[in-house]
């Protein structure tokens, strides 16, 4: 399953961690580059820097293919 998570803070990171364990494809979107670097170092996720309310960012995340 392809899942897009808006926000790589405590909740988003924990959710991504749980879903990665179940072999889901995870895309984390956040404005904070440091949070994204931390997530990519510790989890097997794709990261996108930007606003999750931005249509162009959601297109880059291929939201039309997300579950």
N, C-alpha and C positions, 0 to 999 in steps of 0.2 A: 504494500500500500504506500502511496506517495502522500506525505503529510507536510503541510506548510505551517510553521509556527511563527507567529508574530511576537517577537521579543525574545531576547536571549538572556534575560535576567534569571533570577533564582527559579521562578516557576517554569519559564520556557526551557531553561537548561535541564531541569529535572524531568520535565515531560519528554524532551528529546532523548535523554538518557534511557528512560524506560522504553520508549518506542524503538530505539536503536537495538536494544537487547532482543526485541521481537523481529528483527530484520526488516524494518520498514525504512523506506527512503525518506529522509528528513531534510527539509530546507528550513534554515533559521534566518529570519529577517530581523535586522536591528539597525538602529542609527549609530550605535556605539561600536566602533571598530575593535576596541579592546575586548569587549564581551565576545565578539565573533571570533577573534583570535583564540581566546581561551576555550571556546566551544570546539573549534576545529582541532585544537591540540589534544583535547580529551575525548572527543566523540567522533564517530564516523558520520559526519553530516556535511551538507553543502551550506555555505553561508552567503548571504547577500547583504551588503551594506546599503541601507536606505529605509524609507518609510513604508511600512506595510499598508498604508493607505494610498500609496502611489500606484496608479494603474500601470505605469511602465515597469516598476519593480515587480509587481504581481505577474506581468507578462513574462519577465525574465525568469521568474520562478516557475513558469509554465503552470499557472493556476488552473488552466482549462484541463490539465491532465491529473490534477490532484484529487484525492479521494476525500 
